[in-house]
Amino acid sequence: MRAAGVRAEEVPVLASFPPFLPWEVRPLVGVSDWGWGTSSRCVGCGRDEDETGVPIGRMTDDKDVLRDVWFGRIPTCFTLYQDEITEREAEPYYLLLPRISYLTLVTDKVKKHFQKVMRQEDVTEIWFEYEGTPLKWHFPIGLLFDLHASNTALPWNITVHFKNFPEKDLLHCPSKDVIEAHFMACVKEADALKHKSQVINEMQKKDHKQLWMGLQNDKFDQFWAINRKLMEYPPEDSGFRYIPFRIYQVTTERPFIQKLFRPVAANGQLNTLGDLLKEVCPAAITPEDGEKKNQVMVHGIEPMLETPVQWLSEHMSYPDNFLHISIIPQPTD
């Protein structure tokens, strides 16, 4: 029986894909692969110009990294929960999920596929679950995968539900307007940390809409034409005012950790990912003489702890402008 969503001959290929498709073409051994050398400043921190010759400040010109992050995909198999009432057998549905988007934004085809085999009266709000854990739609897809399934075989197997909505675990998402409101609230919070909200407040409403439409329609150039303004900072500064970040752990009930953290230390040195973890989540750091107990993941890879957080914020933030960092237990096998 052919699985829906992809051609039959494509199904076996999905299981061999890495969770971050573009990353497979380069060795992920450390920051040097991204162009980070011995310099004391980040790549592209000098003033640059866009295609029209307009200076774009200190935003990096390394678009390859930004594109790799944007076009990361996770091969996923959606199956209907066994207790859902159907009029005929529900075939699984395969989809390449964009890491940078949200489940409820990119699963319209999944919903329509399973609705075809169900009675209309049995169709209520859709929600998703992985191995018993309801998946929060307001978390980016890549973050959900890193937290819950990063060390499992692909495709990612997600269960689809239409009843018994877990009120205590998930927020309702009745429309895409709710997703847009959440996304823009995060962008505004991030800019408050980076620029005291000056950049986002100076934008016009059409700029805000272009950010959202770029994400919704998966248009890299449309999105970054506006988002690059949110990644700039004055030439006399060495980075943002504060780094917008959130640290997530599967071993705690706390949703995430978020504190004020500057990209530059008092002595003028660039703060690194290791510095951030030591201050905010020291348990994630492996002692020099100890066994590694955790993985620190961003977009499916483990950046070196020596990576400057300013560089990470510019290159590996999600579209909401936050750096979402997952702390997960080290695999035992």
C-alpha positions as CSV (number, residue, x, y, z in Angstrom):
1,M,0.0,0.0,0.0
2,R,1.4,3.4,-1.0
3,A,2.0,5.9,1.7
4,A,0.4,9.3,1.1
5,G,2.3,12.5,0.7
6,V,5.2,11.2,-1.3
7,R,5.7,9.0,-4.4
8,A,6.0,5.3,-3.5
9,E,9.6,5.1,-4.7
10,E,10.5,8.0,-2.3
11,V,9.4,6.4,0.9
12,P,12.5,4.2,1.5
13,V,14.8,7.2,0.9
14,L,13.2,9.2,3.7
15,A,14.5,6.9,6.4
16,S,18.1,7.6,5.5
17,F,17.9,11.4,5.5
18,P,19.6,13.3,8.4
19,P,17.3,15.5,10.4
20,F,19.0,18.6,9.0
21,L,19.3,17.9,5.2
22,P,21.6,20.8,4.2
23,W,24.1,20.0,7.0
24,E,25.1,16.7,5.5
25,V,27.3,18.3,2.8
26,R,29.8,19.8,5.3
27,P,31.7,18.2,8.2
28,L,30.1,19.4,11.5
29,V,33.3,19.2,13.6
30,G,33.4,22.8,15.0
31,V,33.1,26.5,14.5
32,S,35.9,26.5,11.9
33,D,33.6,25.0,9.4
34,W,31.4,28.0,9.6
35,G,34.3,30.4,8.9
36,W,35.3,31.1,12.5
37,G,39.1,31.4,12.7
38,T,41.5,33.0,15.1
39,S,40.1,36.5,14.7
40,S,38.7,38.2,17.7
41,R,35.6,39.2,15.9
42,C,32.9,37.4,14.0
43,V,32.9,36.7,10.3
44,G,31.4,39.6,8.4
45,C,31.5,42.0,11.3
46,G,33.0,44.7,9.1
47,R,30.6,47.0,7.2
48,D,29.2,45.4,4.1
49,E,26.8,46.4,1.3
50,D,23.8,44.7,-0.2
51,E,23.2,44.2,-3.9
52,T,22.2,47.8,-4.3
53,G,25.4,49.1,-2.6
54,V,23.6,50.2,0.5
55,P,25.6,49.6,3.7
56,I,24.1,46.9,5.9
57,G,26.2,47.5,9.0
58,R,27.7,44.5,10.8
59,M,25.4,41.8,9.7
60,T,27.4,38.8,8.4
61,D,27.6,38.3,4.6
62,D,27.8,34.5,5.0
63,K,24.4,33.7,3.5
64,D,25.3,30.0,3.1
65,V,24.8,29.4,6.8
66,L,21.6,31.3,6.9
67,R,20.3,29.3,4.0
68,D,21.3,26.0,5.5
69,V,19.4,26.9,8.7
70,W,16.4,28.0,6.7
71,F,16.1,25.0,4.4
72,G,16.7,22.3,7.1
73,R,14.0,19.6,6.8
74,I,13.0,16.7,8.9
75,P,11.4,13.6,7.1
76,T,8.3,12.8,9.1
77,C,5.7,10.1,9.0
78,F,2.2,11.0,10.4
79,T,-0.1,8.3,11.5
80,L,-3.6,8.5,12.9
81,Y,-4.1,7.5,16.5
82,Q,-5.5,3.9,16.7
83,D,-8.5,4.9,18.7
84,E,-9.8,7.5,16.2
85,I,-12.9,6.4,14.5
86,T,-12.5,6.1,10.7
87,E,-14.7,4.9,7.9
88,R,-11.8,3.2,6.2
89,E,-8.1,2.5,6.8
90,A,-6.0,5.6,7.3
91,E,-2.8,5.5,5.4
92,P,0.3,7.2,6.9
93,Y,1.3,10.6,5.4
94,Y,4.9,11.5,4.8
95,L,6.1,15.1,4.8
96,L,9.4,17.0,4.9
97,L,8.9,19.4,7.8
98,P,10.8,22.7,7.8
99,R,12.8,23.0,11.0
100,I,12.2,26.7,11.3
101,S,8.4,26.6,11.1
102,Y,5.5,25.5,13.3
103,L,3.5,22.3,13.2
104,T,0.1,23.9,12.9
105,L,1.4,26.2,10.1
106,V,2.7,23.4,7.8
107,T,0.3,20.5,8.4
108,D,-2.8,21.5,6.5
109,K,-2.3,18.6,4.0
110,V,-1.9,16.2,6.9
111,K,-5.2,17.4,8.4
112,K,-7.0,17.1,5.0
113,H,-5.6,13.7,4.4
114,F,-6.9,12.1,7.6
115,Q,-10.2,14.0,7.5
116,K,-11.0,12.1,4.3
117,V,-11.4,8.8,6.2
118,M,-13.2,10.3,9.2
119,R,-16.8,11.2,9.9
120,Q,-17.2,15.0,9.9
121,E,-18.7,14.9,13.4
122,D,-15.6,13.2,14.8
123,V,-13.2,15.9,13.5
124,T,-12.3,18.5,16.1
125,E,-9.1,20.4,16.7
126,I,-6.0,18.5,15.5
127,W,-3.1,17.9,17.8
128,F,0.1,16.0,17.6
129,E,2.0,13.6,19.9
130,Y,5.3,11.8,19.8
131,E,5.7,8.7,22.0
132,G,3.1,9.9,24.5
133,T,4.3,13.5,24.6
134,P,2.0,16.2,23.2
135,L,3.9,18.4,20.8
136,K,3.7,22.1,21.6
137,W,2.7,23.9,18.3
138,H,4.2,27.2,19.5
139,F,7.7,25.7,19.7
140,P,9.6,25.6,16.4
141,I,9.6,22.2,14.7
142,G,13.3,21.9,14.9
143,L,13.3,22.5,18.6
144,L,10.6,19.9,19.1
145,F,12.7,17.3,17.2
146,D,15.9,18.1,19.0
147,L,14.2,17.9,22.4
148,H,12.2,14.7,21.9
149,A,13.6,12.7,18.9
150,S,17.1,13.8,18.0
151,N,18.6,10.4,18.8
152,T,16.0,8.2,17.1
153,A,15.8,6.7,13.6
154,L,14.1,8.6,10.8
155,P,11.5,9.3,9.7
156,W,10.2,11.0,12.7
157,N,6.9,9.2,13.7
158,I,4.3,11.6,14.8
159,T,0.8,10.5,15.9
160,V,-2.2,12.6,14.9
161,H,-5.2,13.1,17.2
162,F,-8.6,14.7,16.7
163,K,-10.1,14.2,20.1
164,N,-9.2,14.3,23.8
165,F,-7.3,17.6,23.4
166,P,-4.7,17.8,26.3
167,E,-5.8,21.1,27.8
168,K,-3.1,21.0,30.5
169,D,-0.2,20.5,28.0
170,L,-1.1,22.4,24.9
171,L,-2.4,25.8,23.8
172,H,-5.3,25.9,21.4
173,C,-4.6,27.0,17.9
174,P,-7.9,27.8,16.2
175,S,-6.3,29.7,13.2
176,K,-3.1,30.9,11.6
177,D,-3.8,34.3,13.1
178,V,-2.9,32.8,16.5
179,I,0.4,31.5,15.1
180,E,1.2,34.9,13.6
181,A,0.4,36.7,16.9
182,H,2.7,34.3,18.8
183,F,5.5,34.7,16.2
184,M,5.4,38.5,16.1
185,A,5.3,38.6,19.9
186,C,8.5,36.6,20.0
187,V,10.1,38.8,17.4
188,K,9.2,42.0,19.4
189,E,10.5,40.5,22.6
190,A,13.8,39.6,20.9
191,D,14.2,43.1,19.5
192,A,13.5,44.6,23.0
193,L,16.5,42.6,24.2
194,K,18.7,43.4,21.2
195,H,17.8,47.0,20.4
196,K,15.4,48.3,23.1
197,S,12.6,47.7,20.5
198,Q,14.0,50.5,18.4
199,V,14.3,48.5,15.2
200,I,10.9,46.7,15.3
201,N,9.2,50.0,16.2
202,E,10.7,51.8,13.3
203,M,9.4,49.3,10.9
204,Q,6.1,49.8,9.1
205,K,3.2,47.4,9.4
206,K,3.9,46.0,6.0
207,D,7.4,45.1,7.1
208,H,6.0,43.1,10.0
209,K,3.6,41.4,7.5
210,Q,6.5,40.6,5.2
211,L,8.4,38.9,8.0
212,W,5.3,36.7,8.7
213,M,4.5,36.0,5.0
214,G,8.2,35.1,4.4
215,L,8.0,32.4,7.1
216,Q,4.5,31.2,6.2
217,N,5.3,30.8,2.5
218,D,8.9,29.6,3.1
219,K,10.4,32.5,1.2
220,F,14.0,33.0,2.4
221,D,14.7,36.2,0.5
222,Q,11.4,37.8,1.3
223,F,12.0,37.1,5.0
224,W,15.6,38.1,5.2
225,A,15.1,41.4,3.3
226,I,13.4,42.6,6.5
227,N,15.0,40.3,9.2
228,R,18.5,41.5,8.4
229,K,17.6,44.8,9.9
230,L,16.9,43.0,13.2
231,M,20.4,41.5,13.0
232,E,22.3,44.7,12.7
233,Y,23.9,46.8,15.4
234,P,25.9,50.0,15.5
235,P,29.5,49.8,14.3
236,E,30.8,51.1,17.6
237,D,29.2,48.2,19.4
238,S,30.5,44.6,19.5
239,G,27.1,43.0,19.4
240,F,23.5,43.2,20.5
241,R,22.5,44.7,23.9
242,Y,21.4,41.3,25.1
243,I,21.2,37.9,23.4
244,P,17.7,36.5,22.9
245,F,17.9,32.9,23.9
246,R,16.0,30.2,25.6
247,I,17.4,26.9,27.0
248,Y,15.2,23.8,27.1
249,Q,15.6,20.6,29.1
250,V,13.6,17.4,28.9
251,T,14.5,16.5,32.4
252,T,12.7,19.4,34.1
253,E,9.1,20.6,34.3
254,R,10.3,24.2,33.7
255,P,9.3,25.3,30.2
256,F,12.7,27.0,29.5
257,I,15.4,29.1,31.0
258,Q,15.7,32.8,29.9
259,K,17.9,35.4,31.5
260,L,19.7,38.6,30.5
261,F,23.0,37.8,28.9
262,R,25.4,40.2,27.1
263,P,27.4,39.1,24.1
264,V,30.5,40.9,25.3
265,A,32.0,40.5,28.8
266,A,33.1,43.4,31.0
267,N,36.7,42.9,29.9
268,G,35.7,43.3,26.2
269,Q,36.0,39.6,25.3
270,L,33.3,38.0,23.3
271,N,31.1,35.7,25.5
272,T,30.9,32.1,24.2
273,L,28.2,29.4,24.3
274,G,30.3,27.9,27.1
275,D,30.2,31.2,29.1
276,L,26.4,31.3,28.6
277,L,25.9,27.8,29.9
278,K,28.2,28.2,32.8
279,E,26.2,31.2,34.0
280,V,22.7,30.0,33.2
281,C,22.8,26.2,33.1
282,P,26.0,25.0,34.6
283,A,24.8,21.4,34.8
284,A,25.0,21.2,31.0
285,I,28.8,21.6,31.1
286,T,30.9,18.5,31.2
287,P,33.6,18.7,33.9
288,E,37.1,18.4,32.5
289,D,37.7,15.1,34.3
290,G,34.1,13.9,34.0
291,E,31.9,11.9,31.6
292,K,29.8,13.7,29.1
293,K,26.2,13.5,30.3
294,N,24.4,16.0,28.0
295,Q,24.2,17.2,24.4
296,V,23.9,20.9,23.7
297,M,22.0,21.2,20.4
298,V,21.0,24.0,18.1
299,H,19.4,23.2,14.8
300,G,20.3,19.5,15.2
301,I,24.1,20.0,15.7
302,E,26.3,20.5,18.7
303,P,28.2,23.8,18.3
304,M,31.6,24.0,20.0
305,L,31.3,25.7,23.4
306,E,34.0,28.2,22.2
307,T,31.5,29.6,19.6
308,P,30.7,33.3,20.4
309,V,27.0,33.7,21.3
310,Q,26.8,36.9,19.1
311,W,27.8,34.7,16.1
312,L,25.2,32.1,17.0
313,S,22.5,34.7,17.5
314,E,23.1,36.2,14.1
315,H,23.4,32.9,12.2
316,M,21.5,30.2,14.1
317,S,18.5,32.0,15.6
318,Y,15.1,30.8,14.5
319,P,12.9,33.2,12.5
320,D,11.4,34.5,15.8
321,N,15.0,35.9,16.4
322,F,15.5,33.6,19.5
323,L,18.4,31.2,19.9
324,H,16.6,28.0,21.0
325,I,19.1,25.7,22.8
326,S,18.2,22.1,23.7
327,I,19.9,20.3,26.6
328,I,19.3,16.6,26.2
329,P,20.8,13.5,27.9
330,Q,23.8,11.9,26.1
331,P,22.7,8.7,24.4
332,T,23.9,5.6,26.3
333,D,24.3,3.3,23.3
